[in-house]
């Protein structure tokens, strides 16, 4: 499959240049008026500087679009404008996310990944290699933000041609295996397994509702000049009723939408208490691991899903490990039966996608 960048780079570059030029013209008029005594000149000067930066950014994109570029991924290997690499010359290829470095970076959405490859020993490209902390030679081929095609199309091409060389999860998590974009076709006895228990929340909903009725009745009697039980009990009737009705509603919601994990032929679905469910189809999953999660300091076993690049919306909370996106779904001891009940079902459905990390 052939990939291009000209259309995206030119469209983005023209947008930056046009927007920056319009703002520059406006700030010039503002600056002339400011120098004429209509106000200070600092604000228009700052705005003009920022608009010129936008023009400079747009010109960079336009220059990049004019440079030679070729990217072809097929059964032979990867063809670039300055090199042809057979798969035997490639140690690994990945869609690598650049880690965020800002505050609370694990809570922010990472940008689209970069297509990177590691060459086999003795193989180099006629371009500058990336800086790395190991002895593996890595090259960044293209930023997927610049491609005219989607990340999903790149993932499909790599999954169909790269075999085990396509790294979709850190090697410390799972050894490289051939990845397919179709899910495992398995039929496990018993069908889909659901791990949820809202009975405790339902019991508490009944308890709080009964207490709320008692407090409400005592307040009603107090309004009519009668007291029910000790005087302090009647005096705190309104506050007790409000608090108990709130706790009743809260427990009812937790009973109706409890913590729930579903594992079945279609994939993995996870819902936190009172929240919406998120579903991971098997075709979206590169690996499933059970072990410690780098998203938290808690060392108890977690269920972690590693999706194929381009298959998950960026709005879902995730974190990065060695450039790969991961989702820590749930700590297994929170589920009925714990890891002893969940892991056999997970292993049966996930097949080669399953890996034990702790």
C-alpha positions in Angstrom: 0.0 0.0 0.0 1.3 3.4 -0.9 1.1 6.3 1.6 1.4 10.1 0.8 1.7 13.3 2.8 1.4 16.1 0.2 -2.3 16.8 0.5 -2.3 17.0 4.3 0.9 19.1 4.6 -0.2 21.6 1.9 -3.7 22.0 3.3 -2.3 22.5 6.9 0.5 24.8 5.6 -1.8 27.0 3.6 -4.2 27.3 6.6 -1.3 28.4 8.9 0.1 30.9 6.4 -3.3 32.4 5.5 -4.4 32.7 9.1 -1.1 34.2 10.2 -1.1 36.6 7.3 -4.6 37.9 8.1 -3.7 38.3 11.8 -0.5 40.1 10.8 -2.3 42.6 8.6 -4.8 43.3 11.4 -2.1 43.8 14.0 -0.2 46.2 11.7 -3.3 48.4 11.6 -3.6 48.1 15.4 0.1 48.9 15.8 -0.2 52.0 13.6 -3.2 53.2 15.7 -1.3 52.4 18.9 1.8 54.4 17.9 -0.5 57.3 17.0 -1.6 57.6 20.6 -4.6 55.4 20.7 -3.1 52.9 23.2 -0.1 50.9 24.2 1.9 49.0 21.5 2.9 46.0 23.6 -0.3 43.9 22.9 -0.2 44.3 19.1 3.5 43.6 19.0 3.0 40.3 20.9 0.1 39.3 18.7 2.2 40.1 15.6 5.0 38.0 16.8 2.7 35.1 17.4 1.1 35.5 13.9 4.5 35.5 12.3 5.3 32.3 14.1 2.1 30.8 12.5 3.3 31.9 9.1 6.7 30.4 9.7 5.0 27.1 10.8 2.9 27.1 7.7 6.0 27.7 5.5 7.7 24.7 7.2 4.8 22.4 6.3 4.8 23.7 2.7 8.5 23.1 2.4 8.1 19.6 3.8 5.4 18.9 1.2 7.8 19.8 -1.6 10.5 17.4 -0.4 10.8 13.9 -1.9 8.7 11.4 0.0 7.7 7.8 -0.6 6.3 5.2 1.8 5.2 1.8 0.5 4.4 -1.2 2.7 3.9 -4.5 1.0 5.0 -8.1 1.0 8.5 -7.2 0.0 9.1 -4.8 2.9 9.2 -1.0 3.2 10.1 1.2 0.3 11.2 4.8 1.0 12.3 7.6 -1.4 15.9 6.9 -0.5 16.0 3.2 0.4 14.4 -0.1 0.0 14.3 -2.5 3.0 13.2 -6.1 2.7 11.5 -7.5 5.8 14.7 -9.5 6.5 16.6 -6.2 6.9 14.1 -4.9 9.5 14.3 -6.0 13.1 11.0 -4.4 14.2 8.6 -1.7 13.1 6.1 0.1 15.4 3.6 2.9 15.6 5.3 4.7 18.4 3.7 7.4 20.6 5.8 10.2 21.8 5.3 10.4 25.6 3.8 13.6 26.9 6.1 15.5 29.3 3.8 18.0 30.8 2.1 17.9 34.2 -0.4 15.0 34.6 0.8 13.8 31.2 -0.7 10.4 31.8 -4.1 12.0 31.8 -3.7 13.8 28.5 -4.4 12.4 25.1 -1.2 11.6 23.2 -0.9 12.7 19.6 -1.0 10.3 16.6 2.0 7.9 16.6 5.1 8.0 14.5 6.0 5.2 12.2 9.4 4.0 13.4 11.6 1.0 12.6 14.6 -0.7 14.0 17.0 -2.1 11.4 18.7 -5.5 11.5 22.3 -5.6 12.7 24.6 -4.1 10.0 21.8 -2.3 8.2 21.6 1.5 8.1 19.6 4.1 6.2 21.0 7.2 4.4 19.4 9.5 7.0 20.0 10.4 10.6 19.0 7.8 13.2 17.0 8.7 16.3 18.6 9.1 19.7 18.0 6.0 21.8 19.0 4.7 25.2 19.9 1.3 23.9 22.1 -0.1 21.1 19.2 -0.7 18.7 19.3 1.6 15.7 15.9 3.3 15.3 14.6 5.5 12.5 11.5 7.7 12.4 10.0 7.3 9.0 7.0 9.7 9.2 4.7 11.4 11.7 1.2 9.9 11.2 -0.2 13.5 11.7 1.3 14.3 8.3 -0.1 11.3 6.4 -3.1 11.6 4.0 -4.1 8.2 5.1 -5.4 7.1 8.6 -3.4 5.4 11.3 -5.8 2.4 10.9 -4.7 2.0 7.3 -1.1 2.0 8.4 -1.9 -0.6 11.1 -3.7 -2.8 8.6 -0.8 -2.7 6.1 1.8 -3.6 8.8 -0.4 -6.3 10.3 -0.8 -7.9 6.9 2.8 -7.7 5.8 5.2 -7.3 8.8 4.3 -10.4 10.7 6.0 -10.7 14.1 8.2 -7.7 13.2 5.2 -5.4 13.9 5.5 -4.5 17.6 2.2 -3.6 19.0 3.2 -3.8 22.7 6.5 -3.4 24.6 8.7 -6.5 24.4 8.8 -6.7 28.1 5.0 -7.3 28.0 4.8 -9.8 25.2 7.3 -11.3 22.8 6.6 -10.3 19.2 4.0 -12.5 17.4 2.2 -12.0 14.1 -0.8 -9.7 14.6 -4.1 -9.9 12.7 -6.8 -7.3 12.5 -9.5 -10.0 12.9 -10.4 -11.2 16.4 -10.0 -14.8 17.6 -12.8 -17.1 16.6 -13.2 -19.1 19.8 -16.2 -20.7 21.4 -15.7 -21.1 25.2 -18.1 -23.4 27.0 -20.6 -21.2 28.9 -20.3 -18.3 26.5 -19.7 -14.8 27.7 -18.7 -14.5 31.3 -19.8 -11.5 33.4 -18.1 -10.5 36.6 -20.2 -8.1 38.6 -21.9 -8.0 42.0 -24.3 -5.2 42.9 -26.1 -7.0 45.7 -24.3 -5.1 48.5 -25.2 -1.8 46.9 -28.8 -2.9 46.6 -28.9 -3.9 50.3 -27.6 -0.5 51.3 -30.1 1.2 49.1 -32.9 -0.5 51.1 -31.3 0.4 54.4 -30.8 4.1 53.5 -34.3 4.3 52.1 -35.8 2.9 55.3 -33.8 5.4 57.4 -34.9 8.2 55.1 -38.5 7.3 55.6 -38.1 7.4 59.4 -36.4 10.7 59.4 -38.9 12.2 56.9 -41.8 10.9 59.1 -40.2 12.5 62.3 -39.8 15.8 60.5 -43.5 15.7 59.3 -44.7 15.1 62.8 -42.4 17.8 64.2 -44.0 20.3 61.7 -47.4 19.4 63.2 -46.2 20.0 66.7 -45.6 16.3 67.6 -42.3 14.6 68.3 -41.3 11.1 67.4 -38.7 9.5 69.7 -36.0 11.6 71.5 -36.1 15.3 70.9 -32.7 15.5 69.3 -33.8 12.8 66.8 -36.8 15.0 65.7 -34.6 18.1 65.6 -32.2 16.5 63.2 -35.0 15.1 61.1 -34.6 17.4 58.1 -30.9 16.9 57.9 -31.1 13.2 58.4 -33.8 12.9 55.7 -31.8 14.8 53.1 -28.6 12.8 53.8 -30.4 9.4 53.8 -32.3 10.2 50.6 -29.0 11.2 48.9 -27.3 8.0 50.1 -30.3 6.0 48.9 -30.0 7.5 45.4 -26.3 6.9 45.4 -26.6 3.3 46.4 -29.4 2.7 43.9 -27.2 4.0 41.1 -24.4 1.7 42.2 -26.8 -1.2 42.3 -28.2 -0.5 38.8 -24.7 0.2 37.3 -22.2 -1.8 39.4 -18.6 -2.5 38.6 -18.8 -5.0 35.7 -16.3 -6.9 33.5 -17.6 -8.9 30.5 -15.4 -11.3 28.5 -16.8 -13.0 25.5 -16.5 -13.9 21.8 -16.9 -10.2 20.8 -14.2 -8.8 23.1 -13.8 -7.2 26.6 -16.2 -4.8 28.1 -15.5 -2.8 31.3 -17.7 -0.5 33.3 -16.7 1.4 36.4 -19.3 2.0 39.1 -22.1 4.3 37.8 -20.1 5.1 34.6 -20.6 4.2 30.9 -19.2 0.9 29.6 -16.3 0.9 27.2 -15.9 -2.1 24.8 -12.7 -3.4 23.3 -13.4 -5.7 20.3 -10.9 -8.5 19.8 -10.0 -7.0 16.4 -8.9 -3.9 18.3 -6.7 -5.6 20.8 -3.0 -6.4 20.3 -2.3 -7.8 23.7 -4.0 -8.4 27.1 -1.9 -8.6 30.2 -2.5 -9.3 33.9 0.1 -7.8 36.2 1.2 -4.5 37.7 0.2 -1.3 35.9 2.5 1.6 35.4 -0.6 3.9 35.6 -0.7 3.4 39.4 1.7 2.6 42.3 -0.7 -0.2 43.3 1.3 -3.5 42.8 -1.8 -5.8 42.9 -2.7 -7.5 39.6 -4.6 -5.3 37.0 -6.2 -6.2 33.7 -4.5 -4.1 31.1 -5.5 -3.9 27.4 -3.0 -2.9 24.6 -5.0 -1.8 21.6 -3.8 -1.8 18.0 -2.8 1.8 17.0 -5.6 3.7 15.4 -8.5 1.6 16.7 -9.4 3.5 19.9 -10.8 7.1 20.2 -8.3 9.4 21.8 -10.8 10.6 24.5 -10.5 7.4 26.6 -8.1 7.6 29.5 -4.8 5.8 28.7 -1.1 5.8 29.4 2.1 5.1 27.5 4.7 2.4 28.1 7.7 2.5 25.8 5.7 4.4 23.2 2.7 2.0 23.2 -0.7 2.9 24.5 -2.3 0.9 27.3 -5.6 0.9 29.2 -5.6 -0.3 32.8 -9.2 -1.5 33.1 -9.7 -2.9 36.6 -7.8 -4.2 39.6 -8.8 -7.9 39.6 -9.3 -8.2 43.4 -12.3 -5.8 43.0 -14.2 -8.4 41.0 -16.1 -11.4 42.3 -13.7 -14.4 42.5 -10.6 -12.2 41.8 -7.8 -13.2 39.5 -8.5 -16.9 40.0 -11.9 -16.6 38.4 -11.0 -14.0 35.7 -7.7 -15.2 34.3 -8.9 -18.7 33.0 -11.7 -17.0 31.1 -9.4 -14.3 29.8 -6.8 -16.8 28.7 -9.4 -19.0 26.9 -10.7 -16.1 24.8 -7.6 -14.0 24.2 -5.4 -16.9 23.1 -2.0 -15.6 21.9 -3.0 -12.1 22.8 -2.8 -13.0 26.5 0.4 -12.4 28.5 1.2 -12.8 32.2 3.5 -10.0 33.4 3.4 -10.7 37.1 
